[in-house]
Amino acid sequence: MSKAAKRLGIHPMTLRQWAIDGKIPFTWVGRERRFSSIDVENMKRGSASASSHPRREVLYVRVSGSLGQESSLETQEQELRATSAGEIVKVVRDRGSGLKENRPGLNRVLAMVSDGSVTVVRVTHEDRLARFGVGWLKRLFAVYGVTVEVLHPKKLGGRDELLEDFIALVTTFAGRLYGMRSAENRKRLLVESGQCSNEGRAS
């Protein structure tokens, strides 16, 4: 890995992340990743070619709540703007769970990726883009020559990462269940006050 990274002019940890993201093929030799010199040269030529094209960024910021949390959106945007290395084409704001696939903001990002409006999608944390399936999104974006950059990448691995995913799932579904119960309680109170019919409750 160190020799391949040196030939590419990047840090070994960057190459490791490229390998994890599927940007460059590798094979396992024992517990070490090995890279073909042909693949390394192809990646080097591709990087040189990409550098001749202007860098156009879309900044994607997201919060889970439908109300409030404006400060979180502002903080995410400020962090991304401060570390921008190219033209910021658009800042896309989204509200909704990271488990929800059909988000208006995410759909706008997908449209911009597919029509060639941007070359880089930037987020503060990977889970802002999605709770699960970010790898698939990265591969889809790569088809259009677009990369995903995470300002604060995960440093977890193995059991810790699985535990974090499990906690995220439990938290999300617990929140949804609480929301459903709250809606039922509101409807029950309306029925008891006579503002809502029992037929409406049954429906």
C-alpha beads as a LAMMPS data file, in Angstrom:
LAMMPS data file: protein, C-alpha beads

203 atoms
202 bonds

1 atom types
1 bond types

-500.0 500.0 xlo xhi
-500.0 500.0 ylo yhi
-500.0 500.0 zlo zhi

Masses

1 110.0

Atoms # bond

1 1 1 0.000 0.000 0.000
2 1 1 2.753 2.479 0.894
3 1 1 4.535 1.980 -2.460
4 1 1 1.297 2.333 -4.443
5 1 1 0.338 5.453 -2.487
6 1 1 3.768 6.984 -3.154
7 1 1 3.422 6.407 -6.903
8 1 1 0.012 8.059 -6.812
9 1 1 1.276 10.937 -4.701
10 1 1 -1.303 10.414 -1.960
11 1 1 -1.347 9.367 1.680
12 1 1 -1.662 5.581 2.305
13 1 1 -4.870 6.205 4.302
14 1 1 -6.374 7.920 1.242
15 1 1 -5.498 4.903 -0.877
16 1 1 -7.005 2.628 1.755
17 1 1 -10.267 4.586 1.571
18 1 1 -10.223 4.445 -2.237
19 1 1 -9.875 0.672 -1.992
20 1 1 -12.779 0.434 0.471
21 1 1 -14.926 2.644 -1.786
22 1 1 -14.154 0.466 -4.809
23 1 1 -12.284 3.202 -6.705
24 1 1 -9.254 0.986 -7.298
25 1 1 -9.032 -2.841 -7.419
26 1 1 -6.891 -4.729 -4.938
27 1 1 -6.236 -8.252 -3.733
28 1 1 -5.578 -9.580 -0.255
29 1 1 -2.198 -11.171 0.422
30 1 1 -2.458 -12.388 3.965
31 1 1 -3.728 -9.346 5.887
32 1 1 -2.305 -6.797 3.437
33 1 1 -3.904 -5.135 0.433
34 1 1 -1.877 -5.375 -2.778
35 1 1 -2.382 -3.238 -5.893
36 1 1 -1.570 -3.999 -9.499
37 1 1 0.949 -1.600 -11.068
38 1 1 -1.351 -1.403 -14.109
39 1 1 -4.306 -0.301 -11.967
40 1 1 -2.102 2.224 -10.168
41 1 1 -0.938 3.746 -13.469
42 1 1 -4.512 3.862 -14.807
43 1 1 -5.618 5.612 -11.617
44 1 1 -2.716 8.048 -11.925
45 1 1 -3.644 8.927 -15.517
46 1 1 -7.304 9.266 -14.545
47 1 1 -6.448 11.631 -11.693
48 1 1 -4.318 13.766 -13.988
49 1 1 -7.136 13.946 -16.532
50 1 1 -9.698 14.828 -13.859
51 1 1 -7.503 17.641 -12.563
52 1 1 -7.864 19.430 -15.914
53 1 1 -11.621 19.744 -15.388
54 1 1 -13.095 22.440 -13.136
55 1 1 -14.195 21.324 -9.700
56 1 1 -17.919 21.976 -9.174
57 1 1 -19.289 21.189 -5.722
58 1 1 -22.776 20.626 -4.356
59 1 1 -22.931 20.898 -0.571
60 1 1 -25.552 18.627 1.002
61 1 1 -26.737 19.331 4.550
62 1 1 -29.459 17.437 6.388
63 1 1 -31.270 17.320 9.715
64 1 1 -33.765 14.691 10.825
65 1 1 -36.403 17.000 12.346
66 1 1 -39.033 18.848 10.344
67 1 1 -38.959 21.834 12.725
68 1 1 -36.101 23.769 14.284
69 1 1 -32.492 22.584 13.996
70 1 1 -31.687 25.585 11.794
71 1 1 -28.428 26.047 13.676
72 1 1 -27.321 22.530 12.743
73 1 1 -27.986 23.193 9.054
74 1 1 -26.086 26.483 9.278
75 1 1 -23.141 24.842 11.058
76 1 1 -22.889 22.089 8.442
77 1 1 -23.012 24.623 5.608
78 1 1 -20.385 26.869 7.211
79 1 1 -17.988 23.947 7.714
80 1 1 -18.362 22.843 4.107
81 1 1 -17.997 26.363 2.719
82 1 1 -14.873 26.978 4.803
83 1 1 -13.174 23.878 3.382
84 1 1 -14.369 24.247 -0.217
85 1 1 -11.702 23.800 -2.892
86 1 1 -13.726 24.714 -5.971
87 1 1 -16.864 26.382 -7.253
88 1 1 -19.915 25.851 -5.042
89 1 1 -22.731 25.279 -7.521
90 1 1 -25.475 24.815 -4.941
91 1 1 -26.181 24.171 -1.274
92 1 1 -28.951 21.597 -0.884
93 1 1 -30.806 21.481 2.431
94 1 1 -32.863 18.481 3.461
95 1 1 -35.126 17.552 6.357
96 1 1 -35.930 13.926 7.052
97 1 1 -34.566 10.666 8.347
98 1 1 -31.378 9.321 6.812
99 1 1 -33.236 6.030 6.374
100 1 1 -35.773 7.692 4.069
101 1 1 -34.757 7.151 0.455
102 1 1 -37.212 9.562 -1.192
103 1 1 -35.949 12.888 0.167
104 1 1 -36.504 16.071 -1.904
105 1 1 -32.973 17.318 -1.291
106 1 1 -31.342 13.977 -2.066
107 1 1 -33.412 13.761 -5.250
108 1 1 -32.077 17.186 -6.303
109 1 1 -28.521 15.997 -5.672
110 1 1 -29.133 12.866 -7.761
111 1 1 -30.488 15.025 -10.603
112 1 1 -27.436 17.295 -10.500
113 1 1 -25.109 14.285 -10.532
114 1 1 -26.860 12.701 -13.495
115 1 1 -26.993 15.878 -15.621
116 1 1 -23.322 16.687 -15.096
117 1 1 -23.887 19.891 -13.110
118 1 1 -21.376 18.893 -10.409
119 1 1 -18.206 16.867 -10.007
120 1 1 -18.152 16.552 -6.215
121 1 1 -20.835 15.934 -3.571
122 1 1 -19.674 17.128 -0.150
123 1 1 -21.119 16.355 3.294
124 1 1 -19.864 16.903 6.841
125 1 1 -20.543 13.308 7.913
126 1 1 -21.350 10.206 5.904
127 1 1 -24.680 9.653 7.686
128 1 1 -25.898 13.074 6.486
129 1 1 -26.102 11.522 3.024
130 1 1 -27.739 8.306 4.221
131 1 1 -27.811 6.071 7.274
132 1 1 -27.168 2.985 5.162
133 1 1 -26.238 2.330 1.544
134 1 1 -23.724 5.179 1.137
135 1 1 -21.421 2.765 -0.677
136 1 1 -24.075 2.212 -3.330
137 1 1 -24.563 5.960 -3.755
138 1 1 -20.808 6.429 -4.175
139 1 1 -20.715 3.762 -6.873
140 1 1 -23.690 5.331 -8.654
141 1 1 -22.086 8.778 -8.548
142 1 1 -18.803 7.320 -9.817
143 1 1 -20.602 6.164 -12.984
144 1 1 -21.150 9.864 -13.750
145 1 1 -17.600 10.789 -12.748
146 1 1 -18.725 12.342 -9.468
147 1 1 -17.012 11.727 -6.136
148 1 1 -18.320 11.981 -2.573
149 1 1 -16.193 13.816 -0.029
150 1 1 -16.845 13.471 3.703
151 1 1 -15.393 16.240 5.850
152 1 1 -15.333 14.088 9.000
153 1 1 -14.906 10.450 7.888
154 1 1 -15.704 7.585 10.224
155 1 1 -12.818 6.196 12.211
156 1 1 -14.686 3.146 13.432
157 1 1 -14.288 -0.396 12.269
158 1 1 -15.547 -3.911 12.853
159 1 1 -17.639 -4.309 16.011
160 1 1 -17.752 -0.557 16.798
161 1 1 -19.226 0.264 13.393
162 1 1 -21.806 -2.527 13.661
163 1 1 -22.778 -1.288 17.118
164 1 1 -23.194 2.266 15.816
165 1 1 -25.426 1.023 12.965
166 1 1 -27.522 -0.995 15.416
167 1 1 -27.982 2.015 17.699
168 1 1 -28.959 4.163 14.701
169 1 1 -31.612 1.633 13.679
170 1 1 -33.055 1.316 17.184
171 1 1 -33.101 5.106 17.639
172 1 1 -34.810 5.695 14.308
173 1 1 -37.537 3.114 14.771
174 1 1 -38.088 4.100 18.395
175 1 1 -38.632 7.665 17.199
176 1 1 -41.101 6.517 14.577
177 1 1 -42.992 4.387 17.085
178 1 1 -43.141 7.297 19.520
179 1 1 -44.483 9.493 16.718
180 1 1 -47.187 6.960 15.885
181 1 1 -48.225 6.728 19.530
182 1 1 -48.293 10.516 19.816
183 1 1 -50.589 10.713 16.792
184 1 1 -52.899 8.077 18.281
185 1 1 -53.010 9.951 21.600
186 1 1 -53.855 13.217 19.866
187 1 1 -56.677 11.533 17.960
188 1 1 -57.973 9.907 21.173
189 1 1 -58.067 13.289 22.926
190 1 1 -59.947 14.796 20.003
191 1 1 -62.515 11.982 20.151
192 1 1 -62.951 12.445 23.890
193 1 1 -63.456 16.192 23.434
194 1 1 -66.040 15.607 20.710
195 1 1 -63.967 17.275 17.976
196 1 1 -63.490 14.043 16.095
197 1 1 -65.989 11.282 15.359
198 1 1 -65.422 7.636 16.248
199 1 1 -65.718 6.872 12.534
200 1 1 -62.747 9.136 11.921
201 1 1 -60.833 7.351 14.686
202 1 1 -61.566 3.962 13.152
203 1 1 -60.317 5.135 9.794

Bonds

1 1 1 2
2 1 2 3
3 1 3 4
4 1 4 5
5 1 5 6
6 1 6 7
7 1 7 8
8 1 8 9
9 1 9 10
10 1 10 11
11 1 11 12
12 1 12 13
13 1 13 14
14 1 14 15
15 1 15 16
16 1 16 17
17 1 17 18
18 1 18 19
19 1 19 20
20 1 20 21
21 1 21 22
22 1 22 23
23 1 23 24
24 1 24 25
25 1 25 26
26 1 26 27
27 1 27 28
28 1 28 29
29 1 29 30
30 1 30 31
31 1 31 32
32 1 32 33
33 1 33 34
34 1 34 35
35 1 35 36
36 1 36 37
37 1 37 38
38 1 38 39
39 1 39 40
40 1 40 41
41 1 41 42
42 1 42 43
43 1 43 44
44 1 44 45
45 1 45 46
46 1 46 47
47 1 47 48
48 1 48 49
49 1 49 50
50 1 50 51
51 1 51 52
52 1 52 53
53 1 53 54
54 1 54 55
55 1 55 56
56 1 56 57
57 1 57 58
58 1 58 59
59 1 59 60
60 1 60 61
61 1 61 62
62 1 62 63
63 1 63 64
64 1 64 65
65 1 65 66
66 1 66 67
67 1 67 68
68 1 68 69
69 1 69 70
70 1 70 71
71 1 71 72
72 1 72 73
73 1 73 74
74 1 74 75
75 1 75 76
76 1 76 77
77 1 77 78
78 1 78 79
79 1 79 80
80 1 80 81
81 1 81 82
82 1 82 83
83 1 83 84
84 1 84 85
85 1 85 86
86 1 86 87
87 1 87 88
88 1 88 89
89 1 89 90
90 1 90 91
91 1 91 92
92 1 92 93
93 1 93 94
94 1 94 95
95 1 95 96
96 1 96 97
97 1 97 98
98 1 98 99
99 1 99 100
100 1 100 101
101 1 101 102
102 1 102 103
103 1 103 104
104 1 104 105
105 1 105 106
106 1 106 107
107 1 107 108
108 1 108 109
109 1 109 110
110 1 110 111
111 1 111 112
112 1 112 113
113 1 113 114
114 1 114 115
115 1 115 116
116 1 116 117
117 1 117 118
118 1 118 119
119 1 119 120
120 1 120 121
121 1 121 122
122 1 122 123
123 1 123 124
124 1 124 125
125 1 125 126
126 1 126 127
127 1 127 128
128 1 128 129
129 1 129 130
130 1 130 131
131 1 131 132
132 1 132 133
133 1 133 134
134 1 134 135
135 1 135 136
136 1 136 137
137 1 137 138
138 1 138 139
139 1 139 140
140 1 140 141
141 1 141 142
142 1 142 143
143 1 143 144
144 1 144 145
145 1 145 146
146 1 146 147
147 1 147 148
148 1 148 149
149 1 149 150
150 1 150 151
151 1 151 152
152 1 152 153
153 1 153 154
154 1 154 155
155 1 155 156
156 1 156 157
157 1 157 158
158 1 158 159
159 1 159 160
160 1 160 161
161 1 161 162
162 1 162 163
163 1 163 164
164 1 164 165
165 1 165 166
166 1 166 167
167 1 167 168
168 1 168 169
169 1 169 170
170 1 170 171
171 1 171 172
172 1 172 173
173 1 173 174
174 1 174 175
175 1 175 176
176 1 176 177
177 1 177 178
178 1 178 179
179 1 179 180
180 1 180 181
181 1 181 182
182 1 182 183
183 1 183 184
184 1 184 185
185 1 185 186
186 1 186 187
187 1 187 188
188 1 188 189
189 1 189 190
190 1 190 191
191 1 191 192
192 1 192 193
193 1 193 194
194 1 194 195
195 1 195 196
196 1 196 197
197 1 197 198
198 1 198 199
199 1 199 200
200 1 200 201
201 1 201 202
202 1 202 203
